[in-house]
């Protein structure tokens, strides 16, 4: 394998594995929020606010992985 192929393989693995964790985290987060809303509908405001904050922080990890993959593909 030449250097260009290894570089593209590293970029693909970086975003693939880097997006796997946030995807699972968002699924678990959504599941927990729906369970909380089903058990206590009156707490909708607090649950949804906390869920949106946590979802934004989780998505930031995937964005970091995307940036690392772009850097690996274009610069390294």
The 8 nearest C-alpha neighbors of each residue, nearest first, counted from 0:
[[1, 4, 2, 5, 3, 6, 8, 7],
 [0, 2, 4, 3, 5, 6, 7, 8],
 [1, 3, 5, 4, 6, 0, 7, 8],
 [4, 2, 6, 5, 1, 7, 0, 8],
 [5, 3, 7, 6, 2, 1, 8, 0],
 [4, 6, 8, 2, 3, 7, 9, 1],
 [5, 7, 3, 9, 4, 8, 72, 2],
 [8, 6, 10, 4, 9, 5, 72, 11],
 [7, 9, 5, 11, 10, 6, 4, 12],
 [10, 8, 12, 6, 7, 11, 13, 5],
 [11, 9, 68, 7, 13, 71, 8, 12],
 [12, 10, 8, 13, 9, 14, 15, 7],
 [11, 13, 15, 9, 10, 14, 16, 8],
 [14, 12, 10, 11, 68, 17, 15, 16],
 [13, 15, 17, 64, 65, 11, 12, 16],
 [16, 14, 12, 18, 17, 13, 11, 19],
 [15, 17, 19, 18, 14, 13, 12, 20],
 [16, 18, 14, 64, 15, 13, 19, 61],
 [17, 19, 61, 16, 15, 21, 20, 14],
 [18, 20, 16, 22, 17, 21, 23, 15],
 [19, 21, 23, 22, 18, 24, 17, 16],
 [22, 20, 24, 23, 18, 57, 19, 25],
 [23, 21, 19, 25, 24, 20, 18, 26],
 [22, 24, 26, 20, 21, 25, 27, 19],
 [25, 23, 21, 27, 22, 26, 28, 20],
 [26, 24, 28, 22, 27, 23, 21, 29],
 [27, 25, 23, 29, 28, 24, 30, 22],
 [26, 28, 30, 24, 25, 29, 31, 23],
 [29, 27, 25, 31, 26, 30, 24, 32],
 [30, 28, 32, 26, 31, 27, 25, 33],
 [29, 31, 27, 33, 28, 32, 26, 34],
 [32, 30, 34, 28, 29, 33, 27, 35],
 [31, 33, 35, 29, 34, 30, 36, 28],
 [34, 32, 36, 30, 35, 31, 37, 29],
 [33, 35, 31, 37, 32, 36, 30, 38],
 [34, 36, 32, 38, 33, 37, 39, 31],
 [37, 35, 40, 33, 39, 38, 34, 43],
 [38, 36, 34, 35, 39, 40, 33, 32],
 [37, 39, 35, 36, 34, 40, 33, 41],
 [38, 40, 36, 41, 37, 42, 35, 43],
 [41, 39, 36, 42, 43, 37, 38, 35],
 [42, 40, 43, 39, 44, 36, 45, 38],
 [43, 41, 40, 44, 45, 39, 46, 36],
 [44, 42, 46, 41, 40, 45, 47, 36],
 [45, 43, 47, 46, 42, 48, 41, 49],
 [44, 46, 48, 47, 43, 42, 49, 50],
 [45, 47, 43, 49, 48, 44, 50, 42],
 [46, 48, 50, 44, 49, 45, 43, 51],
 [49, 47, 45, 51, 50, 46, 44, 52],
 [48, 50, 52, 46, 51, 47, 53, 45],
 [49, 51, 47, 53, 48, 52, 54, 46],
 [52, 50, 54, 48, 53, 49, 47, 55],
 [53, 51, 49, 55, 54, 50, 48, 56],
 [52, 54, 56, 50, 55, 51, 57, 49],
 [55, 53, 51, 57, 56, 52, 50, 58],
 [54, 56, 58, 52, 57, 53, 51, 59],
 [57, 55, 59, 53, 54, 58, 52, 60],
 [56, 58, 54, 59, 55, 60, 21, 53],
 [57, 59, 55, 61, 60, 56, 54, 62],
 [58, 60, 62, 56, 57, 61, 63, 55],
 [59, 61, 63, 58, 62, 57, 64, 21],
 [62, 60, 64, 18, 58, 63, 59, 17],
 [61, 63, 65, 59, 64, 60, 66, 58],
 [62, 64, 60, 66, 61, 65, 59, 67],
 [63, 65, 61, 17, 67, 14, 62, 66],
 [66, 64, 62, 68, 63, 67, 14, 69],
 [65, 67, 69, 63, 68, 64, 70, 62],
 [66, 68, 70, 64, 65, 69, 71, 63],
 [69, 67, 10, 71, 65, 66, 70, 13],
 [70, 68, 72, 66, 71, 67, 73, 65],
 [69, 71, 67, 74, 73, 68, 72, 66],
 [72, 70, 75, 68, 69, 10, 73, 74],
 [73, 71, 69, 70, 10, 7, 6, 68],
 [72, 74, 70, 71, 69, 75, 68, 6],
 [73, 75, 70, 71, 72, 69, 6, 68],
 [74, 71, 73, 70, 72, 6, 69, 3]]
